[in-house]
Amino acid sequence: MGIDLNQKPELAHEAQVTYEAGINGSQLTIATVVARFNRNITHRLLNGVIDGLEACEVSGENAPVYWVPGAYELPVIAQQLAVSGNVDAVICLGCVVRGDTAHFDFVAGEAARGIQHAALSSGVPIIFGVLTTDTVDQALERAKDDKTNTGYKSALSAVEMANLMIEVG
């Protein structure tokens, strides 16, 4: 029998104050930036985001989607959106599959670094929904049409982080 890592443990001290934001996004605007490269995968991730945001009551004009050429281009648009003041969080979706060259390392690493920099410098949550896999089959496994989809999970994270940022003030 294993330990359920998602189960809330008892607090050590009752006086301890904790903050955990909910996933009601009805008052939020969450933008998604999607890489066209490996579009067969990223489109599935986007479907997951749309499903996840709808589950959190975010849809329509409060869930705009922006397409960029590839994962390397995600950070610049994510940062522009974040500093615009028009969104509460940004989700970045991409898929970088390892090949026979070092291209994978450069694209995946720089996309991750750029997205993190954009989030930290803007103070707006930017969710890393970029798949970095060895094979297309691994990517497809993470882009299933269910709640295990990385896009779906990214949507819930974006809403929770946006709500937490509001809570923290």
C-alpha positions as CSV (number, residue, x, y, z in Angstrom):
1,M,0.0,0.0,0.0
2,G,1.5,3.3,-1.1
3,I,1.2,6.8,0.3
4,D,-1.3,9.1,-1.4
5,L,0.9,12.2,-2.0
6,N,-2.2,14.3,-2.7
7,Q,-3.8,13.6,0.7
8,K,-3.6,16.5,3.1
9,P,-1.6,15.6,6.2
10,E,-2.6,16.9,9.6
11,L,-0.9,20.2,10.5
12,A,1.8,20.1,13.2
13,H,0.4,23.2,14.9
14,E,-3.2,24.3,14.8
15,A,-2.2,27.9,14.9
16,Q,-0.4,27.6,11.6
17,V,-2.0,29.6,8.8
18,T,-2.0,28.1,5.3
19,Y,-3.2,29.4,2.0
20,E,-4.5,27.2,-0.7
21,A,-6.4,28.8,-3.6
22,G,-9.4,27.3,-5.3
23,I,-10.0,26.6,-9.0
24,N,-13.0,28.8,-9.6
25,G,-11.8,31.0,-12.4
26,S,-15.1,32.8,-13.2
27,Q,-13.5,36.2,-12.6
28,L,-10.2,35.4,-14.3
29,T,-8.7,35.8,-17.8
30,I,-6.3,33.0,-18.6
31,A,-4.4,33.3,-21.9
32,T,-2.8,30.3,-23.7
33,V,0.2,30.5,-26.0
34,V,0.5,27.4,-28.3
35,A,3.5,26.4,-30.5
36,R,2.5,25.3,-34.0
37,F,5.5,23.0,-34.3
38,N,4.3,19.4,-33.5
39,R,0.8,20.7,-34.0
40,N,-0.7,17.2,-33.8
41,I,0.4,17.1,-30.2
42,T,-0.1,20.8,-29.2
43,H,-3.6,20.9,-30.6
44,R,-4.5,18.0,-28.3
45,L,-2.9,19.9,-25.4
46,L,-4.9,22.9,-26.3
47,N,-8.1,20.8,-26.2
48,G,-7.1,19.8,-22.7
49,V,-6.6,23.4,-21.7
50,I,-10.0,24.4,-23.0
51,D,-11.6,21.5,-21.1
52,G,-9.7,22.4,-17.9
53,L,-10.6,26.1,-18.2
54,E,-14.2,25.3,-18.8
55,A,-14.2,23.1,-15.7
56,C,-13.0,26.1,-13.8
57,E,-15.6,28.4,-15.4
58,V,-13.2,30.2,-17.7
59,S,-14.2,30.4,-21.4
60,G,-14.8,32.7,-24.4
61,E,-13.1,36.0,-24.3
62,N,-11.6,35.2,-20.9
63,A,-9.6,32.3,-22.5
64,P,-7.8,33.8,-25.5
65,V,-5.4,31.6,-27.5
66,Y,-2.2,32.8,-29.3
67,W,-0.3,30.7,-31.8
68,V,3.5,31.0,-32.2
69,P,5.9,29.1,-34.6
70,G,7.5,26.9,-32.0
71,A,8.4,26.3,-28.3
72,Y,11.4,28.7,-28.6
73,E,9.0,31.6,-29.3
74,L,6.7,30.9,-26.4
75,P,8.4,33.1,-23.8
76,V,8.3,36.4,-25.6
77,I,4.6,36.3,-26.2
78,A,3.9,34.9,-22.7
79,Q,5.9,37.8,-21.2
80,Q,4.1,40.4,-23.4
81,L,0.8,39.0,-22.3
82,A,1.8,38.9,-18.7
83,V,3.0,42.6,-18.6
84,S,-0.1,43.8,-20.5
85,G,-2.2,43.8,-17.4
86,N,-5.0,42.1,-19.3
87,V,-4.5,38.5,-18.0
88,D,-4.3,36.8,-14.7
89,A,-2.1,33.9,-15.9
90,V,-0.6,32.5,-19.1
91,I,-0.3,28.9,-20.1
92,C,2.5,27.9,-22.5
93,L,2.0,24.8,-24.6
94,G,4.6,23.1,-26.8
95,C,6.1,19.8,-27.7
96,V,9.8,19.2,-28.2
97,V,10.7,15.6,-29.1
98,R,14.3,14.5,-28.8
99,G,16.0,13.8,-32.1
100,D,19.5,12.9,-33.2
101,T,20.9,16.4,-32.7
102,A,21.5,18.8,-29.8
103,H,18.6,20.9,-31.1
104,F,16.3,19.3,-28.5
105,D,18.5,20.5,-25.6
106,F,18.7,24.1,-26.9
107,V,15.0,24.5,-27.7
108,A,13.6,22.7,-24.6
109,G,16.1,24.4,-22.2
110,E,15.7,27.9,-23.6
111,A,11.9,27.6,-23.7
112,A,11.9,26.6,-20.0
113,R,14.4,29.3,-19.0
114,G,12.5,31.9,-20.9
115,I,9.1,31.0,-19.5
116,Q,10.5,31.0,-16.0
117,H,12.2,34.4,-16.5
118,A,8.9,35.8,-18.0
119,A,7.0,34.6,-14.9
120,L,9.5,35.9,-12.4
121,S,10.0,39.3,-14.1
122,S,6.3,39.9,-14.6
123,G,5.0,38.6,-11.4
124,V,2.2,36.8,-13.3
125,P,1.9,33.0,-13.2
126,I,3.1,31.4,-16.5
127,I,2.5,27.7,-16.6
128,F,5.0,25.4,-18.3
129,G,2.9,23.1,-20.4
130,V,5.7,22.2,-22.8
131,L,6.2,18.4,-23.3
132,T,9.8,17.4,-23.6
133,T,9.8,13.8,-24.5
134,D,12.1,11.2,-26.2
135,T,9.4,9.9,-28.5
136,V,6.1,10.9,-30.1
137,D,4.4,8.1,-28.3
138,Q,5.4,9.6,-25.0
139,A,4.0,12.9,-26.1
140,L,0.7,11.3,-27.2
141,E,0.5,9.6,-23.8
142,R,0.7,13.1,-22.1
143,A,-1.9,14.5,-24.5
144,K,-4.7,12.1,-24.0
145,D,-8.4,13.2,-24.2
146,D,-8.9,13.0,-20.5
147,K,-7.9,14.6,-17.2
148,T,-4.3,13.3,-17.4
149,N,-3.7,15.6,-20.4
150,T,-0.9,18.0,-19.6
151,G,-3.0,20.9,-21.0
152,Y,-5.9,20.0,-18.7
153,K,-3.6,20.0,-15.7
154,S,-1.9,23.2,-16.8
155,A,-5.3,24.9,-16.9
156,L,-6.1,23.9,-13.3
157,S,-2.6,25.1,-12.2
158,A,-3.1,28.5,-14.0
159,V,-6.4,29.1,-12.3
160,E,-5.1,28.0,-8.9
161,M,-2.0,30.2,-9.2
162,A,-3.9,33.2,-10.4
163,N,-6.3,32.9,-7.4
164,L,-3.4,32.4,-5.1
165,M,-1.7,35.6,-6.4
166,I,-4.9,37.5,-5.8
167,E,-5.1,36.0,-2.2
168,V,-1.4,36.9,-1.5
169,G,-2.0,40.4,-2.9
